[in-house]
Amino acid sequence: VGKSWITLQLAHGLQHVTGKKVLILTSDNQNNILEYAGKEKIELGSGLESWISKGSGDIVRLRDNLFFIPLKASHINSASKDKLSKFIENMKSEYGYILIDSTPMIGIDQIFVDLADKVIVPGFADKVTINSITAMLENIQLSKLSAVIINKWGRTAKEKKYYKGLQDVLNGNDIFLTVPISQCATIGKLIDEGKTIWETDNKKIKATQEVFISVLEAIL
């Protein structure tokens, strides 16, 4: 779905728009944020689990006022919830926004959902996404579900059908559904270069930038 890539675009966009320091956390030990930001060669010593248990660990500067704390362990232990909550509260004094690149939505980390002010769902225009979001509407506090981002759009008839289904599912709820982000070779080139969509003036990226601007507006 591109959850890590989407998280990075939103985080860098928030830093641009607000001028505040932004921190990205992850519950996915693949730490794909680093590769998307062009920092994949950085050697990691300790990560989020160390911050939770010891109050210190690795923190990677991705861009000016944009930072990332990786995860080294396979998962966050549910017993660490209170410590994680305290850690995030401490970080709120230093960062204007904290984004969490969570594990895939079908098995989302309940710890992070509980701590989050807002939840943004990335997905495809397909049956799985519709079913997942329908289940979420029943299980997540609706005030937290801020936006649904449809990614890797191929413009097929079936996708259009499922996108209309998403609109129907979300109708009546105060949840923003984006215009789909089309698959684009230019985005692939930016990924290869370790750049975000905010670091190019390529006109082919303008429509994608506008999608993310609309999500930032929904967040703010």
Wavefront OBJ file of the C-alpha trace (Angstrom):
o trace
v 0.000 0.000 0.000
v 2.968 2.322 0.549
v 2.334 3.132 4.216
v 5.962 4.035 5.022
v 6.296 6.182 1.902
v 3.002 7.917 2.707
v 4.086 8.546 6.308
v 7.293 10.204 5.133
v 5.466 12.453 2.639
v 3.004 13.551 5.336
v 5.761 14.147 7.883
v 7.919 16.184 5.518
v 4.826 18.078 4.377
v 3.890 18.916 7.971
v 7.410 20.176 8.606
v 7.188 22.394 5.506
v 3.721 23.755 6.245
v 4.067 24.352 9.990
v 7.801 24.968 10.380
v 7.718 22.763 13.482
v 9.944 19.812 14.345
v 8.411 16.507 13.285
v 9.253 13.027 14.560
v 8.446 9.704 12.882
v 8.187 6.514 14.937
v 7.645 3.024 13.583
v 6.319 -0.300 14.781
v 7.719 -1.965 11.655
v 11.306 -3.145 12.063
v 11.892 -3.066 8.322
v 12.450 0.681 8.891
v 11.601 1.460 5.260
v 11.391 5.154 6.130
v 15.198 5.260 5.973
v 15.332 3.938 2.421
v 12.600 6.278 1.195
v 14.489 9.216 2.742
v 17.787 8.152 1.171
v 19.322 7.156 4.526
v 19.377 3.369 4.142
v 23.148 3.123 4.627
v 22.991 4.359 8.218
v 23.979 1.691 10.739
v 21.524 1.376 13.614
v 22.600 0.560 17.142
v 19.401 0.860 19.170
v 15.874 1.923 18.446
v 12.429 2.666 19.822
v 12.546 -0.225 22.280
v 15.656 1.370 23.869
v 13.955 4.749 24.085
v 11.001 3.113 25.841
v 13.060 1.121 28.346
v 16.069 3.401 28.876
v 14.996 6.828 27.720
v 17.665 6.976 25.009
v 18.525 5.379 21.679
v 19.175 6.086 18.022
v 17.499 9.024 16.346
v 18.124 9.733 12.679
v 17.944 13.208 11.148
v 16.139 12.781 7.814
v 15.824 16.449 6.865
v 15.920 19.806 8.642
v 13.592 19.481 11.644
v 12.503 16.000 10.537
v 13.664 13.011 12.587
v 13.082 9.260 12.742
v 13.387 6.684 15.520
v 13.800 3.167 14.088
v 12.681 -0.109 15.597
v 15.212 -2.903 16.119
v 12.992 -5.465 17.881
v 10.446 -7.609 16.043
v 7.533 -5.845 17.735
v 6.534 -3.560 20.599
v 5.586 -5.538 23.684
v 2.099 -4.718 24.943
v 3.564 -4.591 28.453
v 5.471 -1.489 27.344
v 2.309 0.537 26.738
v 2.608 2.740 29.838
v 6.290 3.407 29.175
v 5.556 4.130 25.508
v 2.832 6.573 26.514
v 5.249 8.400 28.835
v 7.920 8.449 26.145
v 5.525 10.030 23.624
v 4.370 12.592 26.175
v 7.997 13.572 26.742
v 8.600 13.862 23.011
v 5.568 16.129 22.616
v 7.465 18.842 24.452
v 10.153 18.819 21.737
v 8.217 17.981 18.567
v 5.201 19.692 17.052
v 3.967 16.487 15.450
v 4.689 12.785 15.925
v 3.751 10.373 13.136
v 3.678 6.616 13.595
v 4.397 4.317 10.682
v 2.386 1.422 12.023
v 2.149 -2.161 10.868
v -0.445 -2.904 8.137
v -3.967 -1.812 8.984
v -5.470 -5.290 9.044
v -3.293 -6.034 12.088
v -2.695 -2.504 13.327
v -0.939 -2.047 16.669
v -3.693 -1.332 19.186
v -1.171 0.414 21.439
v -0.530 3.077 18.837
v -4.212 3.429 17.968
v -4.973 4.097 21.627
v -2.232 6.735 21.859
v -2.993 8.426 18.541
v -5.009 11.615 18.178
v -5.715 10.818 14.525
v -5.537 7.690 12.364
v -4.893 7.816 8.612
v -5.547 4.683 6.570
v -3.638 3.943 3.362
v -5.176 1.437 1.002
v -5.886 0.260 -2.505
v -9.198 0.603 -4.312
v -9.972 -3.055 -3.730
v -12.206 -5.415 -1.764
v -9.673 -5.927 1.045
v -9.450 -2.199 1.746
v -13.226 -1.777 1.807
v -13.622 -4.718 4.199
v -10.788 -3.472 6.429
v -12.200 0.039 6.651
v -15.695 -1.265 7.317
v -14.287 -3.291 10.225
v -12.365 -0.264 11.492
v -15.492 1.867 11.514
v -16.913 -0.630 13.986
v -13.808 -0.943 16.167
v -11.998 2.415 16.199
v -13.247 5.594 17.810
v -14.578 7.399 14.744
v -13.266 10.786 15.843
v -9.730 9.408 15.392
v -10.175 8.239 11.815
v -9.198 11.339 9.883
v -8.499 10.296 6.300
v -8.260 7.399 3.858
v -5.530 7.641 1.233
v -5.974 5.542 -1.898
v -2.597 4.715 -3.424
v -1.227 3.043 -6.583
v -4.317 3.760 -8.666
v -4.407 2.040 -12.044
v -7.670 3.571 -13.323
v -9.273 0.180 -14.063
v -13.028 -0.312 -14.127
v -12.800 -2.577 -11.076
v -10.856 0.034 -9.107
v -13.430 2.669 -9.985
v -16.143 0.316 -8.718
v -14.366 -0.239 -5.394
v -13.567 3.466 -5.022
v -17.301 4.187 -5.379
v -17.865 1.500 -2.725
v -15.443 3.290 -0.391
v -17.328 6.521 -0.924
v -20.548 4.748 0.035
v -18.960 3.182 3.143
v -17.598 6.532 4.326
v -20.709 8.520 3.450
v -22.117 10.217 6.527
v -18.838 9.996 8.452
v -16.483 12.939 8.859
v -13.628 11.036 7.189
v -11.713 12.503 4.264
v -11.289 10.199 1.236
v -8.541 11.321 -1.123
v -8.528 11.490 -4.846
v -6.542 8.334 -5.725
v -2.762 8.616 -6.142
v -1.946 7.207 -9.565
v 0.987 4.908 -10.187
v 3.693 7.102 -11.639
v 7.203 6.457 -12.939
v 8.250 9.879 -11.659
v 7.409 8.837 -8.082
v 9.493 5.716 -8.610
v 12.416 7.898 -9.723
v 12.090 10.066 -6.599
v 12.091 6.930 -4.432
v 15.252 5.710 -6.156
v 16.859 9.084 -5.428
v 15.727 9.108 -1.789
v 13.665 12.275 -2.305
v 10.177 13.208 -1.131
v 7.489 14.722 -3.347
v 8.285 18.115 -1.786
v 11.822 18.048 -3.171
v 10.965 18.319 -6.846
v 9.360 20.857 -9.153
v 8.439 18.188 -11.706
v 4.967 19.021 -13.018
v 4.046 15.316 -13.092
v 4.167 15.286 -9.276
v 1.862 18.286 -8.848
v -1.312 16.173 -8.678
v 0.271 13.932 -6.010
v 1.371 16.979 -4.029
v -2.205 18.288 -4.147
v -3.511 14.989 -2.722
v -1.115 15.241 0.216
v -1.882 18.918 0.746
v -5.570 17.985 1.077
v -4.667 15.337 3.690
v -2.498 17.835 5.587
v -5.463 20.218 5.634
v -7.639 17.423 7.058
v -5.031 16.748 9.760
v -4.564 20.389 10.686
l 1 2 3 4 5 6 7 8 9 10 11 12 13 14 15 16 17 18 19 20 21 22 23 24 25 26 27 28 29 30 31 32 33 34 35 36 37 38 39 40 41 42 43 44 45 46 47 48 49 50 51 52 53 54 55 56 57 58 59 60 61 62 63 64 65 66 67 68 69 70 71 72 73 74 75 76 77 78 79 80 81 82 83 84 85 86 87 88 89 90 91 92 93 94 95 96 97 98 99 100 101 102 103 104 105 106 107 108 109 110 111 112 113 114 115 116 117 118 119 120 121 122 123 124 125 126 127 128 129 130 131 132 133 134 135 136 137 138 139 140 141 142 143 144 145 146 147 148 149 150 151 152 153 154 155 156 157 158 159 160 161 162 163 164 165 166 167 168 169 170 171 172 173 174 175 176 177 178 179 180 181 182 183 184 185 186 187 188 189 190 191 192 193 194 195 196 197 198 199 200 201 202 203 204 205 206 207 208 209 210 211 212 213 214 215 216 217 218 219 220
